[in-house]
């Protein structure tokens, strides 16, 4: 029984010493935080990407806007002139509206998917750029660990390297 108590006491002392040494090692590490979303929103490359995507899909978006205008015009015409239109004219106008709506839906969904796909492609490029910038700042300033700020419950403001990451990423094209 004495041996069991001695062994338990030694185990407790050893685990306490291990915990103390891991805390001491953690105290020697330089840790930083970065707010990736804030960094991305401040990058000048984001404006360039938005302009590129807008230009790339401009014709398709304009065609959809024209269709929207046509649908709106036909619906207003039906509402406005319904009292003076024959039943046959009303049915023809409703058929046109239905056809325009179907055409709109057929064009809008693929366009939306293509826009989303292109935005994701460009976001991946930006995330890679930010990752490289974080790595560069961490390496240059001797950080052992950089954590996404949203994953941390609390950190001192002086641990935030987001501004440095923005500066570094802005230099890169």
C-alpha positions in Angstrom: 0.0 0.0 0.0 2.9 2.3 0.8 4.4 1.6 -2.6 1.1 2.5 -4.3 1.0 5.9 -2.4 4.6 6.6 -3.2 4.0 5.8 -6.8 0.9 8.0 -7.0 2.8 10.9 -5.3 5.7 10.6 -7.7 3.3 10.5 -10.6 1.5 13.7 -9.4 4.9 15.5 -8.8 6.1 14.5 -12.3 2.9 15.6 -14.0 3.0 18.9 -12.2 6.6 19.4 -13.3 5.7 18.6 -16.9 2.8 21.1 -16.8 5.1 23.8 -15.3 7.7 23.2 -18.0 5.1 23.3 -20.8 3.8 26.6 -19.4 7.3 28.0 -19.3 7.9 26.9 -22.9 4.7 28.6 -24.0 5.8 31.8 -22.3 8.9 31.8 -24.4 6.9 31.6 -27.6 6.0 34.7 -29.6 2.4 34.6 -30.5 0.4 36.9 -32.8 -3.2 37.1 -34.1 -4.5 38.2 -37.5 -8.0 39.1 -38.6 -8.1 37.6 -42.1 -11.4 39.1 -43.0 -10.3 42.6 -42.1 -7.0 42.1 -44.0 -8.9 41.0 -47.1 -11.3 43.9 -47.0 -8.4 46.4 -46.8 -6.4 45.0 -49.7 -6.3 47.1 -52.8 -6.3 43.9 -54.9 -10.0 43.3 -53.8 -11.1 46.4 -55.7 -9.2 45.2 -58.8 -10.9 41.8 -58.5 -14.3 43.3 -58.3 -13.7 45.5 -61.3 -12.4 42.5 -63.3 -15.3 40.3 -62.4 -17.8 43.2 -63.1 -16.2 43.8 -66.5 -16.1 40.0 -67.3 -19.9 39.6 -66.7 -21.1 43.1 -67.8 -22.8 42.0 -71.0 -24.7 39.2 -69.3 -25.7 41.4 -66.4 -26.9 44.1 -68.8 -28.9 41.5 -70.7 -30.6 40.4 -67.5 -31.3 44.0 -66.5 -32.9 44.6 -69.9 -35.1 41.5 -69.4 -36.1 42.7 -66.0 -37.1 46.0 -67.5 -39.1 44.3 -70.2 -40.9 42.1 -67.7 -41.7 45.2 -65.5 -43.0 47.1 -68.6 -45.2 44.3 -69.7 -46.6 43.8 -66.2 -47.3 47.5 -65.8 -48.9 47.6 -69.3 -51.2 44.7 -68.4 -52.2 46.3 -65.2 -52.7 49.8 -66.8 -54.5 48.7 -70.0 -56.4 45.6 -68.7 -59.7 47.5 -68.8 -59.4 48.4 -72.5 -57.8 45.1 -73.7 -59.7 42.1 -75.0 -59.4 38.8 -73.3 -57.3 37.5 -76.2 -54.9 40.4 -75.9 -54.6 39.9 -72.1 -53.8 36.2 -72.6 -51.2 37.1 -75.2 -49.6 39.6 -72.9 -49.6 37.1 -70.0 -48.0 34.6 -72.3 -45.2 37.1 -73.2 -44.7 37.8 -69.5 -44.4 34.1 -68.7 -42.0 33.6 -71.6 -39.8 36.5 -70.5 -39.8 35.2 -66.9 -38.7 31.8 -68.1 -36.0 33.3 -70.2 -34.9 35.4 -67.3 -34.7 32.4 -65.0 -32.8 30.4 -67.6 -30.2 33.1 -67.9 -30.1 34.2 -64.3 -29.2 30.9 -62.7 -26.2 30.1 -64.8 -24.9 33.6 -64.5 -25.2 33.5 -60.8 -23.4 30.2 -60.7 -20.6 31.5 -62.9 -20.3 34.7 -60.8 -20.0 32.7 -57.6 -17.5 30.3 -59.2 -15.3 33.2 -60.4 -15.5 35.0 -57.0 -14.4 31.8 -55.3 -11.5 31.4 -57.7 -10.4 35.0 -57.0 -10.9 34.6 -53.2 -8.7 31.5 -53.2 -5.9 33.7 -54.8 -6.4 36.4 -52.2 -6.3 33.8 -49.4 -3.1 32.4 -50.8 -1.7 36.0 -50.9 -2.7 36.7 -47.3 -1.2 33.3 -46.2 2.1 34.3 -47.8 1.9 37.7 -46.2 1.2 36.2 -42.8 4.1 33.8 -43.3 6.4 36.6 -44.3 5.5 38.8 -41.3 5.7 35.9 -38.9 9.1 34.9 -40.2 10.5 38.5 -40.4 9.4 39.3 -36.8 10.1 36.0 -35.2 6.6 34.8 -34.4 6.3 31.1 -33.4 2.5 31.0 -33.8 -0.1 33.2 -35.5 -3.7 32.5 -34.8 -6.8 33.6 -36.6 -8.3 36.3 -34.4 -11.8 34.9 -34.6 -10.6 31.6 -33.0 -9.3 33.4 -29.9 -11.5 34.4 -27.0 -9.2 37.2 -25.9 -5.9 38.7 -27.0 -4.1 41.9 -26.3 -4.3 44.5 -29.1 -0.5 44.5 -29.4 -0.5 40.9 -30.5 -2.6 41.8 -33.6 -0.4 41.8 -36.7 -3.3 42.5 -39.2 -2.0 45.9 -40.2 1.5 44.5 -41.0 -0.1 41.7 -43.0 -2.1 44.2 -45.0 1.1 46.2 -45.7 3.0 43.1 -46.7 0.2 41.8 -48.9 -0.4 45.2 -50.6 3.2 45.1 -51.8 2.6 41.8 -53.6 0.8 41.6 -56.8 
